[in-house]
Amino acid sequence: MSRTVWVLTHGINAYDQDGMYFDAVFNAVPTEAQLAAHGVPKNRISHVRAGGGRLDHEDLWWELEERTPQ
């Protein structure tokens, strides 16, 4: 049976960015408190728990992806 983890990353809209940056890995969908502890603003937590991604033209955003470790 494959086990999954949830990986939290963030992106920055800047000229010299290097793609998505790793923040944390979780054994289950992270709680609001866990996401807040990694810098996700309160008004974006629901969006991130649903997968996240950039909204409008914001310069900082988070993504949460379920992955199967290999």
HTML snippet that shows the backbone in 3Dmol.js (N, CA, C, O; Angstrom):
<script src="https://3Dmol.org/build/3Dmol-min.js"></script>
<div id="view" style="width:600px;height:400px;position:relative"></div>
<script>
const pdb = `
ATOM      1  N   MET A   1       0.843  -1.186   0.000  1.00  0.00           N
ATOM      2  CA  MET A   1       0.000   0.000   0.000  1.00  0.00           C
ATOM      3  C   MET A   1       0.880   1.238   0.000  1.00  0.00           C
ATOM      4  O   MET A   1       1.802   1.345   0.809  1.00  0.00           O
ATOM      5  N   SER A   2       0.605   2.171  -0.897  1.00  0.00           N
ATOM      6  CA  SER A   2       1.375   3.402  -0.982  1.00  0.00           C
ATOM      7  C   SER A   2       0.882   4.414   0.037  1.00  0.00           C
ATOM      8  O   SER A   2      -0.319   4.576   0.253  1.00  0.00           O
ATOM      9  N   ARG A   3       1.804   5.066   0.636  1.00  0.00           N
ATOM     10  CA  ARG A   3       1.504   6.108   1.606  1.00  0.00           C
ATOM     11  C   ARG A   3       1.770   7.449   0.944  1.00  0.00           C
ATOM     12  O   ARG A   3       2.723   7.574   0.175  1.00  0.00           O
ATOM     13  N   THR A   4       0.952   8.451   1.226  1.00  0.00           N
ATOM     14  CA  THR A   4       1.165   9.760   0.634  1.00  0.00           C
ATOM     15  C   THR A   4       1.569  10.763   1.703  1.00  0.00           C
ATOM     16  O   THR A   4       1.317  10.575   2.894  1.00  0.00           O
ATOM     17  N   VAL A   5       2.197  11.823   1.246  1.00  0.00           N
ATOM     18  CA  VAL A   5       2.554  12.951   2.101  1.00  0.00           C
ATOM     19  C   VAL A   5       2.077  14.220   1.397  1.00  0.00           C
ATOM     20  O   VAL A   5       1.786  14.202   0.201  1.00  0.00           O
ATOM     21  N   TRP A   6       2.001  15.306   2.138  1.00  0.00           N
ATOM     22  CA  TRP A   6       1.611  16.597   1.576  1.00  0.00           C
ATOM     23  C   TRP A   6       2.812  17.530   1.660  1.00  0.00           C
ATOM     24  O   TRP A   6       3.410  17.700   2.723  1.00  0.00           O
ATOM     25  N   VAL A   7       3.156  18.130   0.527  1.00  0.00           N
ATOM     26  CA  VAL A   7       4.334  18.986   0.430  1.00  0.00           C
ATOM     27  C   VAL A   7       3.877  20.433   0.233  1.00  0.00           C
ATOM     28  O   VAL A   7       3.115  20.741  -0.683  1.00  0.00           O
ATOM     29  N   LEU A   8       4.358  21.305   1.109  1.00  0.00           N
ATOM     30  CA  LEU A   8       4.051  22.728   1.046  1.00  0.00           C
ATOM     31  C   LEU A   8       5.224  23.463   0.414  1.00  0.00           C
ATOM     32  O   LEU A   8       6.360  23.339   0.872  1.00  0.00           O
ATOM     33  N   THR A   9       4.949  24.226  -0.636  1.00  0.00           N
ATOM     34  CA  THR A   9       5.962  25.048  -1.283  1.00  0.00           C
ATOM     35  C   THR A   9       5.406  26.460  -1.443  1.00  0.00           C
ATOM     36  O   THR A   9       4.205  26.691  -1.302  1.00  0.00           O
ATOM     37  N   HIS A  10       6.297  27.390  -1.737  1.00  0.00           N
ATOM     38  CA  HIS A  10       5.835  28.752  -2.033  1.00  0.00           C
ATOM     39  C   HIS A  10       6.577  29.293  -3.246  1.00  0.00           C
ATOM     40  O   HIS A  10       7.699  28.886  -3.547  1.00  0.00           O
ATOM     41  N   GLY A  11       5.926  30.211  -3.924  1.00  0.00           N
ATOM     42  CA  GLY A  11       6.510  30.856  -5.091  1.00  0.00           C
ATOM     43  C   GLY A  11       6.600  32.346  -4.864  1.00  0.00           C
ATOM     44  O   GLY A  11       5.815  32.915  -4.105  1.00  0.00           O
ATOM     45  N   ILE A  12       7.552  32.977  -5.518  1.00  0.00           N
ATOM     46  CA  ILE A  12       7.767  34.413  -5.396  1.00  0.00           C
ATOM     47  C   ILE A  12       7.796  35.011  -6.802  1.00  0.00           C
ATOM     48  O   ILE A  12       8.506  34.518  -7.679  1.00  0.00           O
ATOM     49  N   ASN A  13       7.033  36.062  -7.005  1.00  0.00           N
ATOM     50  CA  ASN A  13       7.033  36.755  -8.283  1.00  0.00           C
ATOM     51  C   ASN A  13       8.169  37.785  -8.254  1.00  0.00           C
ATOM     52  O   ASN A  13       7.967  38.942  -7.884  1.00  0.00           O
ATOM     53  N   ALA A  14       9.355  37.343  -8.648  1.00  0.00           N
ATOM     54  CA  ALA A  14      10.520  38.218  -8.660  1.00  0.00           C
ATOM     55  C   ALA A  14      11.412  37.827  -9.825  1.00  0.00           C
ATOM     56  O   ALA A  14      11.406  36.678 -10.267  1.00  0.00           O
ATOM     57  N   TYR A  15      12.162  38.768 -10.308  1.00  0.00           N
ATOM     58  CA  TYR A  15      13.031  38.540 -11.461  1.00  0.00           C
ATOM     59  C   TYR A  15      14.011  37.391 -11.238  1.00  0.00           C
ATOM     60  O   TYR A  15      14.249  36.599 -12.150  1.00  0.00           O
ATOM     61  N   ASP A  16      14.578  37.293 -10.047  1.00  0.00           N
ATOM     62  CA  ASP A  16      15.630  36.313  -9.786  1.00  0.00           C
ATOM     63  C   ASP A  16      15.139  35.064  -9.043  1.00  0.00           C
ATOM     64  O   ASP A  16      15.943  34.367  -8.424  1.00  0.00           O
ATOM     65  N   GLN A  17      13.845  34.773  -9.095  1.00  0.00           N
ATOM     66  CA  GLN A  17      13.355  33.589  -8.387  1.00  0.00           C
ATOM     67  C   GLN A  17      13.834  32.316  -9.066  1.00  0.00           C
ATOM     68  O   GLN A  17      14.146  32.318 -10.257  1.00  0.00           O
ATOM     69  N   ASP A  18      13.888  31.244  -8.316  1.00  0.00           N
ATOM     70  CA  ASP A  18      14.362  29.950  -8.822  1.00  0.00           C
ATOM     71  C   ASP A  18      13.240  28.916  -8.814  1.00  0.00           C
ATOM     72  O   ASP A  18      13.494  27.749  -8.518  1.00  0.00           O
ATOM     73  N   GLY A  19      12.032  29.303  -9.123  1.00  0.00           N
ATOM     74  CA  GLY A  19      10.910  28.369  -9.111  1.00  0.00           C
ATOM     75  C   GLY A  19      10.280  28.281  -7.738  1.00  0.00           C
ATOM     76  O   GLY A  19      10.375  29.217  -6.943  1.00  0.00           O
ATOM     77  N   MET A  20       9.635  27.155  -7.456  1.00  0.00           N
ATOM     78  CA  MET A  20       8.973  26.970  -6.169  1.00  0.00           C
ATOM     79  C   MET A  20      10.001  26.587  -5.104  1.00  0.00           C
ATOM     80  O   MET A  20      10.966  25.872  -5.377  1.00  0.00           O
ATOM     81  N   TYR A  21       9.773  27.077  -3.890  1.00  0.00           N
ATOM     82  CA  TYR A  21      10.673  26.830  -2.768  1.00  0.00           C
ATOM     83  C   TYR A  21      10.001  25.903  -1.757  1.00  0.00           C
ATOM     84  O   TYR A  21       8.829  26.087  -1.430  1.00  0.00           O
ATOM     85  N   PHE A  22      10.732  24.918  -1.266  1.00  0.00           N
ATOM     86  CA  PHE A  22      10.221  23.950  -0.296  1.00  0.00           C
ATOM     87  C   PHE A  22      10.035  24.617   1.063  1.00  0.00           C
ATOM     88  O   PHE A  22      10.895  25.371   1.519  1.00  0.00           O
ATOM     89  N   ASP A  23       8.888  24.329   1.712  1.00  0.00           N
ATOM     90  CA  ASP A  23       8.617  24.817   3.062  1.00  0.00           C
ATOM     91  C   ASP A  23       8.521  23.689   4.083  1.00  0.00           C
ATOM     92  O   ASP A  23       9.147  23.750   5.141  1.00  0.00           O
ATOM     93  N   ALA A  24       7.731  22.652   3.763  1.00  0.00           N
ATOM     94  CA  ALA A  24       7.510  21.589   4.753  1.00  0.00           C
ATOM     95  C   ALA A  24       6.873  20.375   4.092  1.00  0.00           C
ATOM     96  O   ALA A  24       6.338  20.449   2.986  1.00  0.00           O
ATOM     97  N   VAL A  25       6.947  19.256   4.806  1.00  0.00           N
ATOM     98  CA  VAL A  25       6.245  18.041   4.387  1.00  0.00           C
ATOM     99  C   VAL A  25       5.443  17.547   5.589  1.00  0.00           C
ATOM    100  O   VAL A  25       5.905  17.611   6.728  1.00  0.00           O
ATOM    101  N   PHE A  26       4.237  17.055   5.318  1.00  0.00           N
ATOM    102  CA  PHE A  26       3.315  16.624   6.366  1.00  0.00           C
ATOM    103  C   PHE A  26       2.826  15.211   6.066  1.00  0.00           C
ATOM    104  O   PHE A  26       2.712  14.822   4.903  1.00  0.00           O
ATOM    105  N   ASN A  27       2.537  14.444   7.117  1.00  0.00           N
ATOM    106  CA  ASN A  27       2.016  13.083   6.963  1.00  0.00           C
ATOM    107  C   ASN A  27       0.530  13.069   6.633  1.00  0.00           C
ATOM    108  O   ASN A  27       0.014  12.070   6.132  1.00  0.00           O
ATOM    109  N   ALA A  28      -0.158  14.171   6.910  1.00  0.00           N
ATOM    110  CA  ALA A  28      -1.585  14.305   6.620  1.00  0.00           C
ATOM    111  C   ALA A  28      -1.818  15.738   6.165  1.00  0.00           C
ATOM    112  O   ALA A  28      -0.923  16.577   6.264  1.00  0.00           O
ATOM    113  N   VAL A  29      -3.007  16.017   5.673  1.00  0.00           N
ATOM    114  CA  VAL A  29      -3.309  17.391   5.268  1.00  0.00           C
ATOM    115  C   VAL A  29      -3.043  18.290   6.474  1.00  0.00           C
ATOM    116  O   VAL A  29      -3.584  18.050   7.554  1.00  0.00           O
ATOM    117  N   PRO A  30      -2.219  19.319   6.302  1.00  0.00           N
ATOM    118  CA  PRO A  30      -1.859  20.153   7.447  1.00  0.00           C
ATOM    119  C   PRO A  30      -3.046  20.946   7.997  1.00  0.00           C
ATOM    120  O   PRO A  30      -3.963  21.327   7.269  1.00  0.00           O
ATOM    121  N   THR A  31      -2.991  21.175   9.291  1.00  0.00           N
ATOM    122  CA  THR A  31      -4.020  21.965   9.966  1.00  0.00           C
ATOM    123  C   THR A  31      -3.789  23.449   9.680  1.00  0.00           C
ATOM    124  O   THR A  31      -2.751  23.846   9.150  1.00  0.00           O
ATOM    125  N   GLU A  32      -4.778  24.248  10.043  1.00  0.00           N
ATOM    126  CA  GLU A  32      -4.628  25.700   9.897  1.00  0.00           C
ATOM    127  C   GLU A  32      -3.426  26.193  10.696  1.00  0.00           C
ATOM    128  O   GLU A  32      -2.668  27.038  10.219  1.00  0.00           O
ATOM    129  N   ALA A  33      -3.247  25.674  11.899  1.00  0.00           N
ATOM    130  CA  ALA A  33      -2.127  26.100  12.742  1.00  0.00           C
ATOM    131  C   ALA A  33      -0.786  25.734  12.114  1.00  0.00           C
ATOM    132  O   ALA A  33       0.161  26.519  12.170  1.00  0.00           O
ATOM    133  N   GLN A  34      -0.700  24.558  11.522  1.00  0.00           N
ATOM    134  CA  GLN A  34       0.552  24.150  10.884  1.00  0.00           C
ATOM    135  C   GLN A  34       0.876  25.049   9.690  1.00  0.00           C
ATOM    136  O   GLN A  34       2.026  25.449   9.507  1.00  0.00           O
ATOM    137  N   LEU A  35      -0.123  25.361   8.888  1.00  0.00           N
ATOM    138  CA  LEU A  35       0.115  26.236   7.744  1.00  0.00           C
ATOM    139  C   LEU A  35       0.498  27.643   8.194  1.00  0.00           C
ATOM    140  O   LEU A  35       1.402  28.256   7.628  1.00  0.00           O
ATOM    141  N   ALA A  36      -0.187  28.147   9.206  1.00  0.00           N
ATOM    142  CA  ALA A  36       0.139  29.471   9.734  1.00  0.00           C
ATOM    143  C   ALA A  36       1.572  29.506  10.275  1.00  0.00           C
ATOM    144  O   ALA A  36       2.268  30.511  10.128  1.00  0.00           O
ATOM    145  N   ALA A  37       2.009  28.413  10.897  1.00  0.00           N
ATOM    146  CA  ALA A  37       3.374  28.346  11.434  1.00  0.00           C
ATOM    147  C   ALA A  37       4.423  28.397  10.327  1.00  0.00           C
ATOM    148  O   ALA A  37       5.585  28.707  10.587  1.00  0.00           O
ATOM    149  N   HIS A  38       4.018  28.094   9.100  1.00  0.00           N
ATOM    150  CA  HIS A  38       4.943  28.141   7.960  1.00  0.00           C
ATOM    151  C   HIS A  38       4.730  29.384   7.109  1.00  0.00           C
ATOM    152  O   HIS A  38       5.191  29.451   5.969  1.00  0.00           O
ATOM    153  N   GLY A  39       4.023  30.376   7.671  1.00  0.00           N
ATOM    154  CA  GLY A  39       3.915  31.672   7.021  1.00  0.00           C
ATOM    155  C   GLY A  39       2.703  31.900   6.145  1.00  0.00           C
ATOM    156  O   GLY A  39       2.575  32.969   5.548  1.00  0.00           O
ATOM    157  N   VAL A  40       1.807  30.925   6.047  1.00  0.00           N
ATOM    158  CA  VAL A  40       0.613  31.120   5.221  1.00  0.00           C
ATOM    159  C   VAL A  40      -0.336  32.070   5.959  1.00  0.00           C
ATOM    160  O   VAL A  40      -0.714  31.799   7.099  1.00  0.00           O
ATOM    161  N   PRO A  41      -0.721  33.172   5.324  1.00  0.00           N
ATOM    162  CA  PRO A  41      -1.631  34.117   5.982  1.00  0.00           C
ATOM    163  C   PRO A  41      -3.003  33.496   6.233  1.00  0.00           C
ATOM    164  O   PRO A  41      -3.456  32.635   5.479  1.00  0.00           O
ATOM    165  N   LYS A  42      -3.642  33.937   7.282  1.00  0.00           N
ATOM    166  CA  LYS A  42      -4.937  33.395   7.680  1.00  0.00           C
ATOM    167  C   LYS A  42      -5.957  33.440   6.537  1.00  0.00           C
ATOM    168  O   LYS A  42      -6.751  32.513   6.379  1.00  0.00           O
ATOM    169  N   ASN A  43      -5.937  34.516   5.741  1.00  0.00           N
ATOM    170  CA  ASN A  43      -6.918  34.653   4.666  1.00  0.00           C
ATOM    171  C   ASN A  43      -6.607  33.783   3.449  1.00  0.00           C
ATOM    172  O   ASN A  43      -7.373  33.797   2.485  1.00  0.00           O
ATOM    173  N   ARG A  44      -5.510  33.029   3.464  1.00  0.00           N
ATOM    174  CA  ARG A  44      -5.157  32.146   2.347  1.00  0.00           C
ATOM    175  C   ARG A  44      -5.170  30.663   2.736  1.00  0.00           C
ATOM    176  O   ARG A  44      -4.975  29.803   1.877  1.00  0.00           O
ATOM    177  N   ILE A  45      -5.394  30.355   4.004  1.00  0.00           N
ATOM    178  CA  ILE A  45      -5.295  28.974   4.480  1.00  0.00           C
ATOM    179  C   ILE A  45      -6.283  28.046   3.775  1.00  0.00           C
ATOM    180  O   ILE A  45      -5.898  26.953   3.358  1.00  0.00           O
ATOM    181  N   SER A  46      -7.533  28.448   3.632  1.00  0.00           N
ATOM    182  CA  SER A  46      -8.523  27.583   2.948  1.00  0.00           C
ATOM    183  C   SER A  46      -8.099  27.314   1.516  1.00  0.00           C
ATOM    184  O   SER A  46      -8.210  26.190   1.027  1.00  0.00           O
ATOM    185  N   HIS A  47      -7.614  28.350   0.846  1.00  0.00           N
ATOM    186  CA  HIS A  47      -7.159  28.204  -0.541  1.00  0.00           C
ATOM    187  C   HIS A  47      -5.986  27.230  -0.625  1.00  0.00           C
ATOM    188  O   HIS A  47      -5.949  26.379  -1.514  1.00  0.00           O
ATOM    189  N   VAL A  48      -5.039  27.348   0.285  1.00  0.00           N
ATOM    190  CA  VAL A  48      -3.863  26.466   0.277  1.00  0.00           C
ATOM    191  C   VAL A  48      -4.267  25.033   0.601  1.00  0.00           C
ATOM    192  O   VAL A  48      -3.760  24.101  -0.023  1.00  0.00           O
ATOM    193  N   ARG A  49      -5.157  24.836   1.552  1.00  0.00           N
ATOM    194  CA  ARG A  49      -5.596  23.480   1.893  1.00  0.00           C
ATOM    195  C   ARG A  49      -6.306  22.805   0.725  1.00  0.00           C
ATOM    196  O   ARG A  49      -6.392  21.577   0.679  1.00  0.00           O
ATOM    197  N   ALA A  50      -6.815  23.596  -0.218  1.00  0.00           N
ATOM    198  CA  ALA A  50      -7.457  23.052  -1.417  1.00  0.00           C
ATOM    199  C   ALA A  50      -6.462  22.884  -2.563  1.00  0.00           C
ATOM    200  O   ALA A  50      -6.856  22.540  -3.677  1.00  0.00           O
ATOM    201  N   GLY A  51      -5.185  23.124  -2.300  1.00  0.00           N
ATOM    202  CA  GLY A  51      -4.150  22.970  -3.319  1.00  0.00           C
ATOM    203  C   GLY A  51      -3.338  24.228  -3.541  1.00  0.00           C
ATOM    204  O   GLY A  51      -2.178  24.167  -3.950  1.00  0.00           O
ATOM    205  N   GLY A  52      -3.952  25.370  -3.271  1.00  0.00           N
ATOM    206  CA  GLY A  52      -3.229  26.632  -3.383  1.00  0.00           C
ATOM    207  C   GLY A  52      -3.034  27.102  -4.802  1.00  0.00           C
ATOM    208  O   GLY A  52      -3.805  26.771  -5.703  1.00  0.00           O
ATOM    209  N   GLY A  53      -1.989  27.878  -4.982  1.00  0.00           N
ATOM    210  CA  GLY A  53      -1.688  28.468  -6.273  1.00  0.00           C
ATOM    211  C   GLY A  53      -1.834  29.974  -6.209  1.00  0.00           C
ATOM    212  O   GLY A  53      -2.362  30.527  -5.244  1.00  0.00           O
ATOM    213  N   ARG A  54      -1.361  30.618  -7.240  1.00  0.00           N
ATOM    214  CA  ARG A  54      -1.364  32.073  -7.290  1.00  0.00           C
ATOM    215  C   ARG A  54      -2.782  32.593  -7.531  1.00  0.00           C
ATOM    216  O   ARG A  54      -3.514  32.055  -8.362  1.00  0.00           O
ATOM    217  N   LEU A  55      -3.158  33.628  -6.810  1.00  0.00           N
ATOM    218  CA  LEU A  55      -4.429  34.319  -6.997  1.00  0.00           C
ATOM    219  C   LEU A  55      -4.135  35.717  -7.535  1.00  0.00           C
ATOM    220  O   LEU A  55      -3.278  36.426  -7.006  1.00  0.00           O
ATOM    221  N   ASP A  56      -4.836  36.099  -8.567  1.00  0.00           N
ATOM    222  CA  ASP A  56      -4.673  37.431  -9.144  1.00  0.00           C
ATOM    223  C   ASP A  56      -3.205  37.711  -9.475  1.00  0.00           C
ATOM    224  O   ASP A  56      -2.564  36.943 -10.193  1.00  0.00           O
ATOM    225  N   HIS A  57      -2.685  38.811  -8.946  1.00  0.00           N
ATOM    226  CA  HIS A  57      -1.314  39.221  -9.244  1.00  0.00           C
ATOM    227  C   HIS A  57      -0.463  39.277  -7.979  1.00  0.00           C
ATOM    228  O   HIS A  57       0.448  40.100  -7.886  1.00  0.00           O
ATOM    229  N   GLU A  58      -0.745  38.421  -7.015  1.00  0.00           N
ATOM    230  CA  GLU A  58       0.027  38.453  -5.773  1.00  0.00           C
ATOM    231  C   GLU A  58       1.479  38.069  -6.027  1.00  0.00           C
ATOM    232  O   GLU A  58       1.777  37.326  -6.962  1.00  0.00           O
ATOM    233  N   ASP A  59       2.375  38.576  -5.194  1.00  0.00           N
ATOM    234  CA  ASP A  59       3.806  38.342  -5.369  1.00  0.00           C
ATOM    235  C   ASP A  59       4.331  37.153  -4.568  1.00  0.00           C
ATOM    236  O   ASP A  59       5.477  36.743  -4.749  1.00  0.00           O
ATOM    237  N   LEU A  60       3.507  36.601  -3.689  1.00  0.00           N
ATOM    238  CA  LEU A  60       3.896  35.450  -2.874  1.00  0.00           C
ATOM    239  C   LEU A  60       2.684  34.540  -2.750  1.00  0.00           C
ATOM    240  O   LEU A  60       1.599  34.988  -2.378  1.00  0.00           O
ATOM    241  N   TRP A  61       2.871  33.250  -3.065  1.00  0.00           N
ATOM    242  CA  TRP A  61       1.773  32.294  -2.974  1.00  0.00           C
ATOM    243  C   TRP A  61       2.305  30.935  -2.550  1.00  0.00           C
ATOM    244  O   TRP A  61       3.505  30.671  -2.632  1.00  0.00           O
ATOM    245  N   TRP A  62       1.393  30.071  -2.094  1.00  0.00           N
ATOM    246  CA  TRP A  62       1.747  28.736  -1.602  1.00  0.00           C
ATOM    247  C   TRP A  62       0.991  27.686  -2.382  1.00  0.00           C
ATOM    248  O   TRP A  62      -0.102  27.931  -2.893  1.00  0.00           O
ATOM    249  N   GLU A  63       1.592  26.511  -2.467  1.00  0.00           N
ATOM    250  CA  GLU A  63       0.936  25.356  -3.082  1.00  0.00           C
ATOM    251  C   GLU A  63       1.090  24.161  -2.145  1.00  0.00           C
ATOM    252  O   GLU A  63       2.128  23.989  -1.506  1.00  0.00           O
ATOM    253  N   LEU A  64       0.055  23.348  -2.073  1.00  0.00           N
ATOM    254  CA  LEU A  64       0.058  22.141  -1.257  1.00  0.00           C
ATOM    255  C   LEU A  64      -0.258  20.985  -2.181  1.00  0.00           C
ATOM    256  O   LEU A  64      -1.315  20.947  -2.811  1.00  0.00           O
ATOM    257  N   GLU A  65       0.663  20.046  -2.258  1.00  0.00           N
ATOM    258  CA  GLU A  65       0.524  18.947  -3.209  1.00  0.00           C
ATOM    259  C   GLU A  65       0.671  17.606  -2.499  1.00  0.00           C
ATOM    260  O   GLU A  65       1.594  17.402  -1.709  1.00  0.00           O
ATOM    261  N   GLU A  66      -0.251  16.699  -2.793  1.00  0.00           N
ATOM    262  CA  GLU A  66      -0.170  15.337  -2.261  1.00  0.00           C
ATOM    263  C   GLU A  66       0.771  14.545  -3.162  1.00  0.00           C
ATOM    264  O   GLU A  66       0.624  14.551  -4.384  1.00  0.00           O
ATOM    265  N   ARG A  67       1.728  13.872  -2.556  1.00  0.00           N
ATOM    266  CA  ARG A  67       2.704  13.103  -3.325  1.00  0.00           C
ATOM    267  C   ARG A  67       2.917  11.729  -2.693  1.00  0.00           C
ATOM    268  O   ARG A  67       2.720  11.537  -1.493  1.00  0.00           O
ATOM    269  N   THR A  68       3.320  10.796  -3.524  1.00  0.00           N
ATOM    270  CA  THR A  68       3.683   9.460  -3.057  1.00  0.00           C
ATOM    271  C   THR A  68       5.202   9.345  -3.056  1.00  0.00           C
ATOM    272  O   THR A  68       5.817   9.385  -4.121  1.00  0.00           O
ATOM    273  N   PRO A  69       5.826   9.203  -1.878  1.00  0.00           N
ATOM    274  CA  PRO A  69       7.283   9.067  -1.829  1.00  0.00           C
ATOM    275  C   PRO A  69       7.732   7.827  -2.589  1.00  0.00           C
ATOM    276  O   PRO A  69       7.023   6.821  -2.632  1.00  0.00           O
ATOM    277  N   GLN A  70       8.905   7.907  -3.182  1.00  0.00           N
ATOM    278  CA  GLN A  70       9.429   6.782  -3.944  1.00  0.00           C
ATOM    279  C   GLN A  70      10.596   6.151  -3.248  1.00  0.00           C
ATOM    280  O   GLN A  70      11.165   5.183  -3.751  1.00  0.00           O
TER     281      GLN A  70
END
`;
const viewer = $3Dmol.createViewer("view");
viewer.addModel(pdb, "pdb");
viewer.setStyle({}, {cartoon: {color: "spectrum"}});
viewer.zoomTo();
viewer.render();
</script>
